[in-house]
Amino acid sequence: MRFHILLGASLALGTIAANAVGFRLPNQDPDAIARGNAFVATADNPSAIYYNPAGITQLEGQNVRAGLYLVTGGYEFDSPNGVKYKANSDFQPVPQLYYVFSPNDSPLSFGLGAYCPYGLSLDWGQNTPFWTVAEKGSVLYLSVNPVIAWKVHPTLSVAIGPTINYSQADFQQGLDPAPGFLPPGQLRLQGDGWAYGFNAGLRWQPHEKWAFGLSYRSPTSVDYKGTAEFSPSFYAGSSSSTTANIRFPQFAVAGISFRPTKDWNFEFDLDWADWDAVKQISIQNLPSITLNYKSSFMYEFGVTRQLGKGFFASLGYFYSENSSPDHDFTPAIPDTDLHLGSAGLGYKSKHFDCTVAYQFGYNPSREVTADVTYPSANGTYHVFNQAVNLAATFKF
């Protein structure tokens, strides 16, 4: 019984809820979101620290940008017997903060960002067929990211910086009753840990109409330390210490921006995440949990139109491939192919910028019929999530 419970604990720690592309959260600023996240070649506000740190050399003086991303889960499940279940879809807040300093007459720019590139949460409740696999959970993955960018040439900039990452997890799942002597139970696992990595970027604009961008983020590995709490307590005592390890993959983004006139900016980006490196969840002194993720792409397109007097509008679309095979699918990460549309409106002036963006993600259905690891998760999953992002920049 204790072996079974701790095995479940390791899985719970590994099941981080998000929308598509594993458990990444690629939306970090409304200027980018409104353009379908096609921003690596544009990267002309302080959020470039995340999207492409080489872009901060386009900024002058000091810039502080603060934003808030509000997103819903929007997941539904149809069981094979026709019963429908819906996960809690309350809006969840994800903050962003960026600071950039470009000294006068210097080829160097300096930045500091704080943002959450992974995470979110999901709550299915206790009445689904897969309640012993996943009930609810949340994860915080916060990156603090100082960067330095160098304008090597008026048309070329490069940048690099470390990422200091703190992660905290809190998950709950049911425990199978044992007929005759144990009722249904609950397992709650809480833990936290640190990891270190880096990001880098390059931006090249050989002509006023054309710009190219490339960014890279290194993999990180978080060793979580925490406790597993059991109720009723006779399952395994009241609590037990446990550890787990999760690998967060490297990813790279390449993009091209075309500006036929000063009023228009079109961009296409290709975003690749190395989910092939995330094969299992490891737990101390116990067998690994197999995930068998596969690497995936996001195809991103956006357009921005200047409206005059500092106002601009953007539209975007991107397609996100899923990373989880049917064989090992878990409803704690109901990963699907996802179509995302977006729109935004913004204003820029000498000392102040602000933008608001709206985004939706949609998949009519993902039918899972070959889940061998968690057969109770077989069924059809639907997604319609929504998000709003607000941000403002103060320049001085």
C-alpha positions, 0 to 999 in steps of 0.5 A, spaced: 500 500 500 505 504 501 509 503 495 502 504 491 501 511 494 508 514 493 508 512 486 502 516 486 505 521 489 511 522 484 506 522 478 502 527 482 508 532 482 509 531 475 502 532 472 502 540 471 496 543 468 497 547 462 494 548 455 498 545 449 505 544 448 506 540 455 506 544 461 509 551 457 506 557 458 509 561 452 504 567 453 508 573 456 506 580 454 500 583 450 504 586 445 506 579 443 500 575 445 495 579 440 500 578 434 499 570 436 506 570 439 510 572 433 514 577 436 522 574 436 524 578 430 520 584 433 522 584 440 521 592 441 519 592 448 521 590 455 518 583 454 524 582 449 527 579 455 523 573 455 521 573 447 528 575 445 533 578 449 537 581 443 531 586 442 532 590 448 538 594 444 532 597 441 530 601 447 533 607 450 534 610 457 530 606 462 523 602 461 519 598 466 513 594 464 508 590 468 503 586 466 498 581 468 495 575 464 489 572 466 487 565 463 482 560 464 483 552 463 476 551 459 477 543 459 471 538 458 471 530 458 466 526 455 467 519 458 465 513 454 458 512 457 456 519 455 457 522 462 460 529 461 465 532 466 468 540 466 474 542 470 474 549 474 475 554 469 476 560 473 481 565 471 488 564 474 492 570 474 500 570 472 504 576 473 510 579 469 515 584 470 521 587 466 526 592 467 531 595 461 536 600 462 540 602 455 545 607 457 546 613 452 552 612 447 553 605 449 552 599 445 550 595 451 543 594 454 541 591 461 535 587 463 531 584 468 525 580 468 521 576 472 515 571 469 512 564 469 514 560 463 511 554 466 505 552 470 498 554 472 493 549 475 487 545 474 481 542 478 477 536 475 473 535 482 472 528 485 467 525 481 470 523 474 472 516 472 479 518 473 479 521 480 485 516 482 489 519 477 488 527 477 483 531 482 486 538 482 493 541 482 497 547 481 504 549 480 508 556 480 515 556 476 518 563 477 524 565 473 528 571 475 532 573 468 538 578 468 540 579 461 546 583 457 545 585 450 550 588 445 549 591 439 555 589 435 553 593 429 547 597 428 544 592 424 546 586 429 545 585 436 546 579 441 544 577 448 545 572 454 543 571 461 542 566 467 535 564 469 534 563 476 528 559 477 523 557 483 518 552 483 512 550 488 507 544 487 501 542 490 497 536 488 491 532 490 488 525 487 484 520 490 486 513 493 483 507 491 478 504 496 481 497 499 474 492 499 473 490 506 478 494 510 479 501 507 475 507 505 477 511 499 482 516 501 486 522 499 493 524 497 496 531 497 503 532 495 506 539 496 514 541 495 518 546 492 525 546 489 530 551 485 533 550 478 538 554 474 539 555 466 540 561 461 537 564 455 540 567 449 538 571 443 540 574 436 536 580 432 538 582 425 535 587 421 539 588 415 534 593 412 528 597 415 523 592 412 526 586 414 528 583 421 530 576 423 530 573 430 532 567 434 532 565 441 534 559 445 532 557 453 536 552 456 533 546 459 532 546 467 531 540 472 528 541 478 529 537 484 522 537 489 523 536 496 516 536 500 511 532 503 505 527 502 499 527 506 494 522 507 487 522 509 485 518 512 491 518 516 491 510 517 493 509 509 500 511 511 501 515 517 499 522 517 505 524 512 511 522 509 517 526 506 518 525 499 522 527 493 521 528 485 525 530 479 522 534 473 525 536 467 523 542 463 525 542 456 530 546 452 526 550 446 528 555 441 524 560 436 526 563 430 522 568 426 522 573 420 518 580 420 516 584 414 514 591 414 512 593 407 511 600 410 512 604 417 504 602 418 505 595 417 508 589 421 507 582 419 511 576 422 512 569 422 515 565 428 517 557 428 517 555 436 520 548 437 520 545 444 524 539 446 519 534 449 523 528 447 527 529 453 522 529 458 521 521 458 519 520 465 518 522 472 523 520 477 522 519 485 527 517 490 528 509 491 522 508 487 521 506 479 520 512 474 514 514 471 513 514 464 511 520 460 514 519 453 513 526 451 514 528 444 517 534 441 512 539 438 512 545 434 508 552 435 507 555 428 505 563 429 503 568 425 501 576 427 500 582 424 500 589 427 497 596 424 499 603 426 493 607 427 496 614 428 497 618 434 500 613 437 495 607 437 496 600 434 492 594 433 494 587 432 491 580 430 494 573 431 494 566 430 498 560 432 497 552 432 500 548 437 501 541 437 500 536 443 506 533 446 503 527 450 501 520 446 495 517 447 499 511 450 501 515 456 496 520 456 494 523 463 488 528 464 492 532 469 495 535 463 490 534 458 494 536 452 491 537 445 493 540 438 490 547 439 488 553 435 489 560 438 486 566 435 488 573 438 487 581 438 489 587 441 489 594 442 495 599 444 498 606 445 505 608 445 508 615 447 514 618 449 514 616 456 508 611 457 506 605 453 500 600 454 496 594 451 490 590 452 490 583 448 485 577 448 486 570 446 482 564 445 484 557 444 480 551 441 480 544 440 473 541 438 476 534 441 481 529 442 479 522 443 483 518 447 482 510 446 489 507 447 491 509 454 494 503 457 498 507 463 491 510 465 485 506 462 480 510 466 482 517 462 480 514 456 474 518 453 474 525 449 477 531 451 474 538 449 478 545 450 475 552 449 480 557 454 480 564 454 485 569 456 486 577 457 493 580 458 494 587 460 501 591 461 504 598 461 511 601 460 513 607 464 519 610 460 524 615 463 
